[in-house]
């Protein structure tokens, strides 16, 4: 509800303000919800389109409110690129309101999905602060980009989407998309080599971001610390996770840089196992490309699982 009120207020201001009206430049304008998809999109776009990231690195999609600048960027866009599958509904609302004629693509619908695991959910608080952003248990997992194979497919589809809104540069979009797709398939082979040392080893992640990565590379996730994004786990749930850690002989826990690491630190200390960091979103100085984000995670797993 907070998003709807704030975004509607700023949207009215933008409509009434000359500063928020689209400024046609002849170049294709694209807005993207989260960093990993932004990185793929800007590389496919190359010099032929302007790509704007709406959710700045380090911010959580579960608490996003658009700024007037975000609304202005959306209002001037011809293409909006989002994940969908419940991850970024704010993006759909923003683009539909600010640029109703823009093409909007939900990439999560363009690749095979796996279900959000529901066996991690224990005695959680009933009040989840009315977040629109949490992922329905048993529904499709939205973190499709964390499998480089799926990301390679998304690169090709991004080339098609950009070509559809800007056919003059279609050849360039599709050529760059193919090159990026090929590079991501090579990255997948690289990760597969590292993953031989991780297969079957039980770990605990912060929340359910790494299902696709684990499915592809044989990582065994036995519990998550925060099963509902944006909802603080209860004390009884934390104790249940600690029991799983001990019963399943988990060898490591992992926090995420976008979220409060204290619950993971407490659990790791109580369980006397290493605590690492896995980044599902990237965008920092060490993770400012899709490949760097993936290699950051591979290095984190190598440090504690080899």
C-alpha positions as CSV (number, residue, x, y, z in Angstrom):
1,X,0.0,0.0,0.0
2,X,2.9,2.4,0.8
3,X,4.3,1.9,-2.7
4,X,1.0,2.6,-4.3
5,X,0.5,5.8,-2.4
6,X,4.0,7.1,-2.9
7,X,4.3,6.2,-6.5
8,X,0.9,7.6,-7.4
9,X,1.7,10.9,-5.7
10,X,5.0,11.3,-7.6
11,X,3.4,10.2,-10.8
12,X,0.8,12.9,-10.6
13,X,3.6,15.4,-9.9
14,X,5.5,14.1,-13.0
15,X,2.5,14.4,-15.3
16,X,2.0,18.0,-14.2
17,X,5.7,18.9,-14.4
18,X,7.6,19.6,-17.6
19,X,10.7,18.2,-16.0
20,X,9.2,14.7,-15.9
21,X,7.8,14.5,-19.4
22,X,9.7,12.4,-21.9
23,X,12.3,14.1,-23.9
24,X,12.5,12.4,-27.3
25,X,16.1,12.0,-28.5
26,X,15.7,9.5,-31.2
27,X,17.4,6.8,-29.0
28,X,15.6,3.9,-27.5
29,X,15.1,4.2,-23.8
30,X,15.0,1.1,-21.6
31,X,14.4,0.7,-17.8
32,X,15.3,-2.4,-15.9
33,X,14.4,-3.5,-12.4
34,X,17.4,-5.3,-10.9
35,X,21.2,-5.2,-11.5
36,X,21.9,-8.7,-13.0
37,X,19.2,-8.2,-15.7
38,X,20.4,-4.6,-16.2
39,X,23.9,-5.8,-16.9
40,X,22.7,-8.3,-19.5
41,X,20.4,-5.7,-21.0
42,X,23.0,-2.9,-21.3
43,X,25.5,-5.3,-23.0
44,X,22.9,-6.4,-25.5
45,X,21.8,-2.8,-26.0
46,X,25.4,-1.7,-26.6
47,X,25.7,1.8,-28.2
48,X,22.2,1.7,-29.7
49,X,20.0,2.2,-26.6
50,X,20.1,4.0,-23.2
51,X,19.5,1.6,-20.3
52,X,18.6,2.8,-16.8
53,X,18.7,0.6,-13.7
54,X,15.8,1.5,-11.3
55,X,16.8,-0.5,-8.2
56,X,20.3,0.7,-7.2
57,X,22.8,-1.9,-6.0
58,X,22.7,-2.5,-2.3
59,X,18.9,-1.8,-2.1
60,X,16.5,-4.6,-1.6
61,X,13.6,-5.1,-4.0
62,X,11.4,-5.9,-1.0
63,X,11.5,-2.3,0.2
64,X,11.7,-0.3,-3.1
65,X,9.9,3.0,-3.5
66,X,10.4,4.9,-6.7
67,X,11.9,8.4,-6.7
68,X,10.8,11.1,-9.1
69,X,13.9,10.3,-11.2
70,X,12.8,6.7,-11.5
71,X,9.4,7.8,-12.6
72,X,10.9,10.2,-15.2
73,X,13.1,7.4,-16.5
74,X,10.1,5.1,-16.8
75,X,7.9,7.7,-18.4
76,X,10.5,8.2,-21.3
77,X,11.0,4.4,-21.9
78,X,10.0,2.4,-24.8
79,X,10.9,-0.9,-23.1
80,X,10.7,-2.1,-19.5
81,X,12.6,-5.2,-18.5
82,X,11.6,-7.0,-15.3
83,X,12.0,-10.4,-13.8
84,X,8.3,-11.0,-12.9
85,X,7.3,-14.2,-11.0
86,X,6.5,-12.0,-8.0
87,X,10.0,-10.5,-7.6
88,X,9.4,-6.9,-8.8
89,X,5.7,-6.1,-9.1
90,X,6.5,-2.4,-8.4
91,X,8.2,-2.4,-11.8
92,X,5.0,-3.4,-13.6
93,X,3.0,-0.8,-11.7
94,X,5.6,1.9,-12.4
95,X,5.9,1.3,-16.2
96,X,2.1,0.7,-16.7
97,X,1.3,4.1,-15.0
98,X,4.2,6.2,-16.3
99,X,4.5,4.8,-19.9
100,X,1.4,2.8,-20.8
101,X,2.5,2.4,-24.4
102,X,5.9,1.0,-23.5
103,X,6.7,-2.7,-24.2
104,X,7.0,-4.6,-20.9
105,X,8.8,-8.0,-20.8
106,X,8.8,-10.3,-17.8
107,X,11.9,-12.5,-18.3
108,X,11.0,-15.1,-15.7
109,X,8.2,-16.2,-18.0
110,X,10.7,-17.0,-20.9
111,X,12.7,-19.8,-19.2
112,X,11.8,-23.0,-17.4
113,X,11.2,-22.3,-13.7
114,X,11.5,-24.3,-10.5
115,X,9.2,-24.0,-7.5
116,X,10.0,-22.0,-4.4
117,X,10.8,-24.6,-1.7
118,X,8.2,-24.6,1.0
119,X,9.8,-27.0,3.4
120,X,11.9,-24.2,5.0
121,X,8.9,-22.3,6.3
122,X,8.4,-22.8,10.0
123,X,6.8,-20.7,12.8
124,X,7.0,-17.3,11.1
125,X,5.2,-14.2,12.3
126,X,1.8,-13.8,10.6
127,X,2.4,-10.1,9.9
128,X,4.7,-9.7,7.0
129,X,4.3,-5.9,6.9
130,X,1.9,-6.2,4.0
131,X,4.8,-6.7,1.5
132,X,3.7,-7.2,-2.0
133,X,7.1,-8.6,-2.8
134,X,7.4,-11.9,-1.0
135,X,7.3,-15.0,-3.1
136,X,4.4,-17.4,-2.7
137,X,5.6,-20.6,-1.3
138,X,5.3,-23.4,-3.8
139,X,5.0,-20.9,-6.7
140,X,7.7,-20.3,-9.3
141,X,11.1,-19.1,-7.9
142,X,11.9,-15.7,-9.5
143,X,15.7,-15.9,-9.2
144,X,16.1,-17.3,-12.7
145,X,19.2,-15.3,-13.6
146,X,21.4,-17.2,-11.1
147,X,21.7,-20.1,-13.5
148,X,24.1,-19.0,-16.3
149,X,22.3,-21.4,-18.7
150,X,19.1,-19.6,-18.2
151,X,20.8,-16.3,-18.4
152,X,22.2,-17.3,-21.8
153,X,18.7,-17.9,-23.0
154,X,17.6,-14.5,-21.5
155,X,20.4,-12.8,-23.4
156,X,18.9,-14.0,-26.7
157,X,15.4,-13.0,-25.7
158,X,16.7,-9.5,-24.8
159,X,18.1,-9.2,-28.3
160,X,14.7,-10.0,-29.7
161,X,12.9,-7.6,-27.4
162,X,15.2,-4.7,-28.2
163,X,14.9,-5.5,-31.9
164,X,11.1,-5.4,-31.6
165,X,11.1,-1.8,-30.2
166,X,14.1,-0.6,-32.3
167,X,14.1,-2.6,-35.6
168,X,16.6,-0.2,-37.2
169,X,19.4,-1.6,-34.9
170,X,18.0,-5.2,-34.8
171,X,21.1,-6.7,-36.3
172,X,23.4,-5.2,-33.7
173,X,21.1,-6.2,-30.8
174,X,20.9,-9.8,-32.0
175,X,24.7,-10.1,-32.7
176,X,25.6,-8.8,-29.2
177,X,22.9,-11.0,-27.7
178,X,24.5,-14.1,-29.3
179,X,27.9,-13.1,-28.2
180,X,26.8,-12.6,-24.7
181,X,24.9,-15.9,-24.7
182,X,28.0,-17.7,-25.9
183,X,30.1,-16.1,-23.1
184,X,27.5,-17.2,-20.5
185,X,27.6,-20.8,-21.6
186,X,31.4,-20.7,-21.2
187,X,30.9,-19.3,-17.8
188,X,28.6,-22.2,-17.0
189,X,31.3,-24.7,-17.9
190,X,33.8,-22.8,-15.7
191,X,31.4,-23.0,-12.7
192,X,30.7,-26.7,-13.4
193,X,34.4,-27.4,-12.9
194,X,34.5,-25.7,-9.5
195,X,31.2,-27.3,-8.4
196,X,32.7,-30.8,-8.4
197,X,34.0,-29.9,-4.9
198,X,30.7,-28.7,-3.6
199,X,28.3,-31.4,-4.8
200,X,26.1,-32.8,-2.0
201,X,27.6,-30.6,0.7
202,X,24.9,-29.3,3.0
203,X,24.8,-25.5,3.5
204,X,22.4,-22.8,4.8
205,X,21.7,-19.7,2.7
206,X,20.1,-16.5,3.9
207,X,16.9,-16.7,1.9
208,X,15.8,-18.8,-1.1
209,X,17.7,-16.9,-3.8
210,X,20.0,-19.7,-4.8
211,X,17.6,-22.5,-5.8
212,X,18.5,-22.3,-9.5
213,X,22.2,-22.1,-8.8
214,X,22.0,-25.1,-6.4
215,X,19.9,-27.1,-8.8
216,X,22.4,-26.5,-11.6
217,X,25.6,-27.2,-9.6
218,X,24.6,-29.8,-7.1
219,X,24.7,-27.6,-4.0
220,X,22.6,-29.0,-1.2
221,X,20.7,-26.2,0.6
222,X,19.2,-27.7,3.8
223,X,17.7,-24.5,5.3
224,X,17.3,-20.8,4.8
225,X,17.6,-18.2,7.6
226,X,14.9,-15.9,6.2
227,X,12.3,-18.0,4.3
228,X,10.0,-15.1,3.6
229,X,12.0,-12.1,2.2
230,X,11.4,-9.0,4.3
231,X,9.9,-10.9,7.2
232,X,12.2,-11.3,10.3
233,X,12.3,-15.0,11.4
234,X,10.9,-15.8,14.8
235,X,13.1,-17.1,17.6
236,X,11.5,-20.5,17.3
237,X,12.3,-20.6,13.6
238,X,15.9,-19.6,14.2
239,X,16.1,-22.5,16.7
240,X,14.6,-24.8,14.2
241,X,17.2,-23.8,11.6
242,X,20.0,-24.4,14.2
243,X,18.6,-27.9,14.8
244,X,18.7,-28.5,11.0
245,X,22.2,-27.3,10.8
246,X,23.3,-29.8,13.5
247,X,21.1,-32.7,12.3
248,X,22.1,-32.3,8.7
249,X,25.8,-31.5,9.5
250,X,25.7,-28.3,7.5
251,X,29.3,-27.2,6.8
252,X,28.7,-23.5,6.2
253,X,26.2,-20.6,6.3
254,X,26.0,-17.7,3.9
255,X,24.6,-14.2,4.4
256,X,23.8,-11.7,1.6
257,X,25.3,-8.2,1.3
258,X,21.8,-6.6,0.7
259,X,20.4,-7.9,4.0
260,X,21.1,-7.7,7.7
261,X,23.8,-10.4,8.4
262,X,23.2,-10.6,12.2
263,X,20.9,-13.6,12.2
264,X,23.5,-15.5,10.1
265,X,26.3,-14.4,12.3
266,X,24.5,-15.6,15.4
267,X,23.6,-19.0,13.9
268,X,27.2,-19.5,12.6
269,X,28.6,-18.7,16.0
270,X,26.2,-21.0,17.7
271,X,26.8,-23.9,15.2
272,X,30.5,-23.3,15.1
273,X,30.6,-23.4,11.3
274,X,32.1,-20.9,8.8
275,X,30.0,-17.9,7.6
276,X,30.5,-16.7,4.0
277,X,28.7,-14.2,1.7
278,X,26.8,-15.0,-1.4
279,X,25.5,-12.2,-3.6
280,X,22.4,-12.9,-5.6
281,X,22.1,-9.4,-7.1
282,X,25.6,-7.9,-7.5
283,X,26.3,-4.3,-8.6
284,X,29.1,-3.7,-6.1
285,X,32.7,-2.9,-6.9
286,X,33.5,-6.7,-6.8
287,X,30.3,-7.7,-8.6
288,X,29.7,-5.1,-11.2
289,X,29.1,-7.5,-14.1
290,X,27.1,-10.8,-14.3
291,X,30.3,-12.8,-14.6
292,X,32.0,-11.0,-11.7
293,X,29.0,-11.6,-9.5
294,X,29.0,-15.3,-10.5
295,X,32.7,-15.7,-9.9
296,X,32.4,-13.8,-6.5
297,X,29.9,-16.5,-5.5
298,X,32.1,-19.3,-6.8
299,X,35.0,-18.0,-4.8
300,X,32.9,-17.7,-1.7
301,X,31.8,-21.4,-2.0
302,X,35.4,-22.5,-2.8
303,X,36.7,-20.9,0.3
304,X,34.5,-22.9,2.7
305,X,33.6,-26.0,0.7
306,X,36.8,-27.2,-0.9
